[in-house]
Every structure is written in structure tokens, then in C-alpha cells.
Amino acid sequence: MDLTDEHPGFLRMFTPGKLTVGLFLPLWPYTGDMKRMAGQGDAVRLADRSGFAAIWVRDVPLSDPSFGDVGQVFDPWTYLTWLAAHTSNASLAAGSVVFTLRHPIDLAKQAASIDQLSGGRLVLGAASGDRPAEFPAYGIDFPTRGERYRQAVEMFRTVLESERPTVASPLGRLSGGVDVLPKPVSGRVPLLVTGSSQQDPEWIAEHADGWLTYPGAMVDAAGPRALGENAAAWRKLIPSGRFKPVATNAWIDLVEDRRHERTALRAGFILRTGTDGLLELLGRWQDAGINHVALGVQHGQRPAAEVVAQLAEEVVPHFPALAGPTPQEPTW
């Protein structure tokens, strides 16, 4: 199924030769007190009406102290439901749901429900999981997660894109006319395979609607060049020359001085930069064939609401959300 002319969320984020900008949640990190997480809604609504192409959430079931931060506090599906109710324009993106820890029937029903409630705005990143402590908690084997990932993606696709499907999978069986409802607004929920997800590039090129990959070095010219080379190599594997986008993310510490040079922090995990340096980097990524970048601001030194407003004024107009079908109003 070709998503390039029918899916509102996909088309707001992706088109050949253009880069759009998204916003990664949370906007500030959890530090032990849920009351201090309050206030992000106003910044999210500003992003939605200011041309950000997407609002992103993560799926982090357990807090693991070895990772340095909790990542995401809220359940992604609950968070996406809240976002569907409080935004009207931006695509709702997951970066990413851990497919190996969730049953594909539940994933399918949750994803299609969000897609329907948001008018077709869901774009779903799908990951195999990189936090080993989560797998024994779910009773799932970590070393063989790649095989389970393929099984989950196949069953997810089948139950969403078929009427009363027959399924015989190691993860479950369907027969006798049972079905998963609702179905997605456009007949399909776009899947972005995240990283390698324990798969080879050929499998990703065949089965993904797009690729969510990591940026690498963000300070010197080698980073954009390497990212572009990886994207170009992957695109050569795509069947029939179809357009399948490449997305990435960047954690930034945006300073008020727009001429501040790009500086790598925390071994390159965070980029401190002014607006000019960020625009130059995004321009390089666009030239390298990257179609979307999700910006995370939670590790910056300034108040996140100020940074979101600055991005909306100084960055997003250069890489705005794309025109496409208007998200459908739910009919119920």
C-alpha cells in the first residue's frame, strides 16, 4: 500500500527532497516529582499551531538507572490519546514503540484507535528494544528479540490491513471470522523501523514505510555526510523505487545567541548551538536526503517553553510542515 497520497500524518512529515521538524516529548525530564512535569501542554499546543510537523513520544516501560534518565514517564498510548485531544494539526509519532514487548493484537488495536481518534495522524516508529532489564520482566528472551520483532510486525500488518484475517503465528492464531477493530483511517498505519531492530537492511527496505535512524556526529561535516550515505545506501534497496522517508532525531541545547557555534556535549549526545548553527545543520541534513528530524530539548539549560517558542519563530518557518490531506474529524 502506498502512503504517499492518502495518509494525513505521513504526508505532513514526509516528501522527497524536503526536511520537516518535529518536537520530542517530554520537554523537561522527570526528576522524582510528577508535579514538576506540569505545564508542558501549553508548549505542545504552541508547537501544534506553529508548523511543527510532528509531536513525538517514546515507549519506555521501566525506569532503568543504568540509562541515566527515565526517558518517558507516561505510557505512550495514553500520551498519544491526550495529544490527539489537545492538538489538531501535527502528526502524532512514536519513536518508538517496543514491538517485541507488546502483543501485536494489542498494538494493532491501540494504533488504529489513535489513528481514528486523531483523524489519521499516527506515524508509528517500531523498535526491537535496547533496555535488557525490560525483557525478563515481560518473560521475553532478549537475545532472540529480532525474530520476535519480525513476527510481531507481520501479525500487526495482517490484522490491521485485512478483514477477518486468518493468522497462524508463533505469537497467536486467528480464525473463524474474528477481527480487530477499528481499522486505520487510510487502511494502514505507517511503520518506521527504528535503527536496525536486529534486522538486515534488505528486510527493513522491504517491510518498513520509512526508516528512523540515528544521526551520529552532529558537529563536523562527517555526521551529515555519513547519515546521508547510509540513507542513500538503504534507499537503493527499496523495491520498485518507491519513496520511503528517512527520519532522525537530535537532542539540542539551544542558546539565545543565534551565532553560537555548534558544540558537542556528553560525548556528542547533546548539541549546544545557536539558531544559525542549527539551521545550517538542518540544511545539510536536507541536502543529504533526510526527510524529518525530531528535536528534543529536555536536556537543555534554558526553560523548554522558551526554546519551543524560539524554534517556532526562528527554525520551523525554514522547514515547515507539509501540505496534505486535512486530518479527518472523527465521525462518532
Salt bridges, closest charged atoms under 4 A:
ASP42 OD1 - ARG45 NH2 3.09
ASP59 OD1 - ARG102 NH2 2.45
ASP115 OD1 - HIS7 NE2 3.45
GLU161 OE2 - ARG157 NH1 3.56
GLU161 OE1 - ARG188 NH1 3.00
ASP179 OD1 - LYS183 NZ 2.87
ASP209 OD2 - ARG157 NH2 2.73
ASP209 OD1 - ARG188 NE 3.16
ASP253 OD2 - ARG272 NE 2.81
ASP276 OD1 - ARG258 NE 2.75
GLU280 OE1 - ARG262 NH1 2.76
GLU280 OE2 - ARG284 NE 2.59
GLU306 OE1 - ARG302 NH2 3.55
